[in-house]
């Protein structure tokens, strides 16, 4: 029995899979690929499977992490290929290795996004976007387990850059806090729509690019 950490992508049509459905999908992938993983004990056993940070529906990622325990001694190098042969569109395993770090040590998420506008991207717009996120606080209505509450998301956005791609598109690069608090990059567009609608995008989407340690090094 060995611990195994898998790096995988969740892109394209797979971004519409909820976290619960992703867990069920993963279980089926392992079974079909013939990769035996440890299951919990009890009346209704299920695979021992721990994800780093559950991904929101409609958000893509190229850096998702899941820890499992492998029953046999097969090579880590062979596991991603075997899993990919049985994976649905949008789920792609990139690497497998023995984990030497803990998920609780993930401090930040590097994300890249795209804002679409109806032909009104200008330098003035970029300046307005940048200035908005330089505010001392950005308080929005956020849904929590206890209901809707006012939440300042500014502490969760540690760095953000806007670049013009074309007359309709602004590219966004952001580093947000991964835990304590967890900051969803989608809140960047939400804040604009709620507080600064004149510069809010008509469409937005984000992709996780990397998970990062407190010192800025890439998590693995």
C-alpha positions in Angstrom: 0.0 0.0 0.0 1.4 3.4 -1.0 0.2 7.0 -1.0 -0.2 8.5 -4.4 -0.8 12.1 -5.4 -2.3 12.7 -8.9 -2.2 16.0 -10.8 -5.1 16.3 -13.3 -6.9 18.8 -15.5 -10.6 19.5 -15.5 -11.4 21.5 -18.6 -13.9 21.8 -21.4 -17.2 20.1 -20.8 -15.9 18.6 -17.6 -16.0 22.0 -16.0 -19.8 21.4 -15.6 -19.2 18.4 -13.4 -19.9 19.1 -9.7 -17.4 18.1 -7.0 -19.7 15.3 -5.8 -20.1 14.0 -9.4 -16.3 14.3 -9.9 -15.7 12.0 -7.0 -18.1 9.4 -8.5 -16.4 9.8 -11.9 -13.0 9.3 -10.4 -14.1 6.1 -8.7 -15.4 4.7 -12.0 -12.1 5.7 -13.7 -10.0 3.8 -11.2 -12.2 0.7 -11.5 -12.2 0.7 -15.3 -8.5 1.3 -15.4 -7.8 -1.6 -13.0 -6.0 0.6 -10.6 -6.8 -0.7 -7.1 -7.1 2.0 -4.4 -7.8 1.6 -0.7 -11.4 1.9 0.4 -12.8 3.0 3.7 -14.2 0.4 6.2 -17.8 0.0 7.2 -21.2 -0.8 5.8 -20.9 1.4 2.8 -17.1 1.5 1.8 -16.0 4.1 -0.6 -12.5 5.0 -2.0 -10.1 6.8 0.2 -9.8 10.0 -2.0 -8.8 13.5 -0.8 -8.9 16.5 -3.1 -6.8 19.5 -2.4 -9.4 22.3 -2.9 -12.8 21.5 -4.4 -13.3 23.3 -7.7 -16.4 25.4 -8.4 -18.7 24.3 -11.2 -17.9 26.1 -14.5 -14.3 26.8 -13.4 -11.6 25.0 -15.3 -8.2 23.9 -13.9 -4.9 22.5 -15.1 -3.5 21.9 -11.6 -6.1 19.8 -9.6 -4.7 17.4 -7.0 -6.1 14.3 -5.4 -4.5 11.9 -3.0 -5.3 8.2 -3.0 -3.7 5.0 -1.6 -2.6 2.4 -4.1 -3.1 -1.2 -3.2 -0.3 -2.7 -5.4 3.3 -1.7 -6.3 2.8 -0.6 -9.9 4.9 2.2 -11.2 3.7 5.8 -10.7 4.8 6.5 -14.2 2.3 4.2 -15.7 -0.8 5.2 -13.7 -1.7 8.5 -15.5 -1.7 6.8 -18.9 -3.9 4.0 -17.7 -6.3 6.4 -16.1 -6.5 8.6 -19.2 -7.5 5.6 -21.3 -10.7 5.4 -19.3 -11.3 9.0 -18.5 -14.1 11.1 -20.0 -13.6 14.2 -22.1 -12.0 17.0 -20.1 -10.4 14.9 -17.4 -6.7 14.3 -18.0 -4.2 13.0 -15.6 -0.7 14.6 -15.9 1.5 13.1 -13.2 1.5 10.6 -10.3 4.0 10.7 -7.4 4.4 10.1 -3.7 3.1 13.1 -1.7 5.7 14.8 0.5 3.6 17.9 1.4 0.2 18.6 3.0 -2.8 20.3 1.3 -3.1 22.6 4.3 0.1 24.3 3.2 -1.5 25.6 0.0 -1.6 29.3 0.5 -2.6 30.8 -2.8 -4.2 30.0 -6.2 -2.8 31.5 -9.4 -5.7 32.0 -11.8 -6.1 33.4 -15.3 -9.4 34.7 -16.6 -11.1 36.3 -19.6 -13.5 39.2 -19.5 -15.6 39.7 -22.6 -17.1 43.1 -23.5 -19.3 44.3 -26.3 -16.5 46.1 -28.3 -15.6 48.7 -25.6 -12.2 47.7 -24.3 -9.9 50.7 -24.0 -6.9 51.9 -21.9 -9.4 53.9 -19.9 -11.3 50.6 -19.1 -8.0 48.9 -18.0 -7.2 51.9 -15.7 -10.7 51.7 -14.2 -10.4 48.0 -13.5 -7.0 48.4 -11.9 -8.1 51.3 -9.8 -11.2 49.5 -8.6 -9.1 46.7 -7.1 -6.7 49.2 -5.4 -9.5 50.1 -3.0 -8.9 49.5 0.7 -11.9 47.3 0.8 -14.3 45.6 -1.6 -17.4 44.6 0.2 -19.9 42.3 -1.6 -22.9 40.2 -0.8 -21.7 36.7 -0.4 -23.6 33.5 0.2 -22.4 31.5 3.2 -23.7 28.5 5.1 -25.4 31.0 7.5 -27.0 33.0 4.7 -26.1 36.1 2.8 -23.6 38.4 4.5 -21.4 41.4 3.6 -17.9 40.2 2.9 -14.7 42.1 2.1 -12.9 40.2 -0.6 -10.0 42.6 -0.9 -7.8 40.7 1.6 -8.3 37.6 -0.5 -6.9 39.1 -3.7 -3.2 39.5 -3.3 -2.3 40.4 -6.8 -4.3 41.2 -10.0 -3.3 42.4 -13.5 -5.5 43.4 -16.5 -4.3 43.3 -20.1 -6.1 44.1 -23.3 -6.3 41.1 -25.7 -8.5 42.7 -28.4 -11.4 45.1 -28.7 -13.7 42.7 -26.9 -11.4 40.9 -24.5 -9.5 41.7 -21.3 -7.2 39.0 -19.9 -7.0 38.8 -16.1 -4.2 37.3 -14.0 -4.8 37.0 -10.3 -3.3 35.4 -7.2 -6.0 34.8 -4.5 -5.9 33.2 -1.1 -6.6 29.5 -1.2 -7.6 29.0 2.5 -8.5 31.1 5.5 -10.1 32.7 3.6 -10.9 30.8 0.5 -11.3 33.3 -2.4 -13.0 32.1 -5.6 -11.6 34.0 -8.6 -15.1 34.3 -9.9 -15.7 36.9 -7.1 -13.5 39.3 -9.1 -16.2 39.6 -11.7 -19.0 39.4 -9.1 -17.6 42.4 -7.3 -17.5 44.5 -10.6 -21.1 43.6 -11.4 -22.3 44.4 -7.9 -20.2 47.6 -7.2 -19.0 48.9 -10.6 -21.4 47.8 -13.3 -20.1 50.3 -15.8 -16.9 48.3 -16.2 -18.3 44.9 -15.4 -17.7 42.3 -18.2 -20.6 40.9 -20.2 -19.1 37.4 -19.8 -16.3 36.1 -17.6 -14.5 32.8 -16.9 -11.4 31.7 -14.9 -9.0 28.8 -14.9 -6.8 27.6 -12.1 -3.2 27.6 -13.2 -1.2 26.7 -10.1 -1.4 26.2 -6.4 1.2 28.1 -4.4 3.0 27.9 -1.1 3.2 30.9 1.3 6.7 31.7 0.0 5.5 31.9 -3.6 6.9 28.5 -4.7 4.6 26.2 -6.7 2.9 23.6 -4.6 3.5 20.0 -5.4 
